Amino acid sequence: MKKIWFTIAGTRYQHGKEFLEPGMEVRLVKEPDNEFDSEAILVKIDGLGTIGHVANSVRTRIGESSSAGRIYDKFDTTARGIIRFNVDGGVVCELVLGENETDEDCGELEEPRKTGILLPDEPPMKDCGPEEVVFF
């Protein structure tokens, strides 16, 4: 399967991008009620909340990454992504699609995934499908 890349835009309006590292997992959440963009997709990190949006403009996308409009119909309401690059121009992630991902409970609790945020007693993230990810 061909890898699907996306860029996180708007991090400067949230928490910045300095703490984002390759291998960290993000969650994509469709935002159909967004008054500015009907294909808006929020980018969140468990325990922190929104860190930006999936870029939906040629001015905010990096390289060959897909716009929010190109990936909007590839999942129901939520999906996962893995940060691959944090460069001067922004953050590029790989889209990870599982079967029938939704924002409902999607599986049993598994080992904690790397979120990049060290919280005492951080609950493990839920496993939403097969994962073929290589951490750098």
C-alpha positions as CSV (number, residue, x, y, z in Angstrom):
1,M,0.0,0.0,0.0
2,K,1.3,3.5,-0.9
3,K,2.1,5.7,2.0
4,I,-0.1,8.8,2.5
5,W,1.7,11.8,3.9
6,F,0.1,15.0,5.4
7,T,1.4,18.2,6.9
8,I,0.3,19.6,10.3
9,A,-0.5,23.3,9.9
10,G,-1.2,26.0,12.5
11,T,1.0,24.6,15.3
12,R,2.1,28.1,16.1
13,Y,-1.5,29.0,17.2
14,Q,-1.6,26.0,19.6
15,H,1.4,24.6,21.5
16,G,4.2,25.1,18.9
17,K,6.0,22.3,17.1
18,E,9.3,22.1,19.0
19,F,8.2,19.2,21.2
20,L,7.0,17.1,18.2
21,E,9.3,14.2,17.4
22,P,9.4,11.4,14.8
23,G,7.5,8.4,16.0
24,M,4.9,10.3,18.1
25,E,1.3,9.4,17.3
26,V,-1.4,11.9,16.5
27,R,-5.1,11.5,16.1
28,L,-7.0,13.1,13.2
29,V,-10.6,14.2,13.9
30,K,-12.8,15.5,11.1
31,E,-14.3,19.0,11.9
32,P,-17.3,19.2,9.6
33,D,-18.7,22.3,11.5
34,N,-15.6,24.4,10.8
35,E,-16.9,27.7,9.5
36,F,-13.8,28.3,7.3
37,D,-13.2,24.8,5.7
38,S,-15.8,22.1,5.2
39,E,-12.9,19.5,4.9
40,A,-11.1,20.6,8.1
41,I,-9.3,17.9,10.0
42,L,-8.0,18.6,13.6
43,V,-4.7,17.1,14.7
44,K,-4.7,16.1,18.3
45,I,-2.4,14.4,20.8
46,D,-3.9,12.4,23.7
47,G,-3.4,14.3,27.0
48,L,-2.8,17.6,25.2
49,G,-5.6,18.2,22.8
50,T,-5.5,20.0,19.5
51,I,-2.0,20.8,18.1
52,G,-3.1,22.0,14.7
53,H,-5.0,21.0,11.5
54,V,-4.1,19.0,8.5
55,A,-2.8,21.5,5.9
56,N,-5.4,22.1,3.1
57,S,-3.5,24.7,1.0
58,V,-0.6,24.5,-1.4
59,R,1.0,27.3,0.8
60,T,1.0,25.2,3.9
61,R,1.6,21.7,2.6
62,I,5.2,20.4,2.5
63,G,6.6,18.5,-0.4
64,E,4.4,15.7,-1.7
65,S,2.1,15.6,1.3
66,S,-1.7,15.4,0.7
67,S,-4.1,18.1,1.6
68,A,-6.9,17.6,4.0
69,G,-9.3,17.5,1.0
70,R,-7.4,14.6,-0.4
71,I,-7.5,12.4,2.7
72,Y,-10.9,13.6,4.1
73,D,-12.8,10.6,2.5
74,K,-10.2,8.0,3.4
75,F,-11.6,7.5,7.0
76,D,-14.9,7.9,8.9
77,T,-14.5,10.4,11.7
78,T,-11.0,9.7,13.1
79,A,-7.7,8.2,12.0
80,R,-4.2,8.0,13.3
81,G,-0.9,9.5,12.1
82,I,2.7,9.1,12.9
83,I,5.0,12.1,12.9
84,R,7.9,11.3,10.5
85,F,9.7,14.7,10.1
86,N,9.8,17.9,12.1
87,V,11.7,20.4,9.9
88,D,12.0,24.2,9.7
89,G,9.0,24.4,7.3
90,G,6.7,22.2,9.4
91,V,5.7,18.7,10.5
92,V,5.1,15.9,8.1
93,C,3.2,12.8,9.2
94,E,2.2,9.4,7.7
95,L,-1.5,8.5,7.7
96,V,-2.2,5.2,9.4
97,L,-5.6,3.7,8.5
98,G,-7.2,0.9,10.4
99,E,-10.5,-0.8,9.5
100,N,-13.6,1.2,10.4
101,E,-11.8,3.7,12.7
102,T,-14.2,5.9,14.5
103,D,-14.1,8.1,17.5
104,E,-15.9,5.4,19.5
105,D,-14.0,2.8,21.7
106,C,-11.9,0.9,19.2
107,G,-10.2,-1.8,21.1
108,E,-8.7,-3.2,24.2
109,L,-6.0,-1.2,26.0
110,E,-2.5,-2.1,24.9
111,E,0.9,-1.0,25.9
112,P,1.3,2.7,25.9
113,R,2.5,4.3,22.6
114,K,5.0,7.0,22.4
115,T,3.1,10.3,22.8
116,G,6.1,12.4,23.6
117,I,4.4,13.9,26.6
118,L,5.5,12.4,29.9
119,L,2.6,12.3,32.3
120,P,2.6,10.3,35.5
121,D,0.0,7.6,35.3
122,E,-0.7,8.3,31.6
123,P,-3.3,5.7,30.5
124,P,-2.3,3.6,27.6
125,M,-3.8,4.5,24.2
126,K,-6.3,2.2,22.6
127,D,-5.2,0.0,19.7
128,C,-7.3,0.8,16.7
129,G,-6.0,-1.7,14.2
130,P,-2.9,-3.2,12.8
131,E,0.2,-1.1,12.9
132,E,3.2,-1.3,10.6
133,V,5.3,1.6,11.9
134,V,9.0,1.8,12.3
135,F,10.1,4.2,15.0
136,F,13.2,6.2,14.3
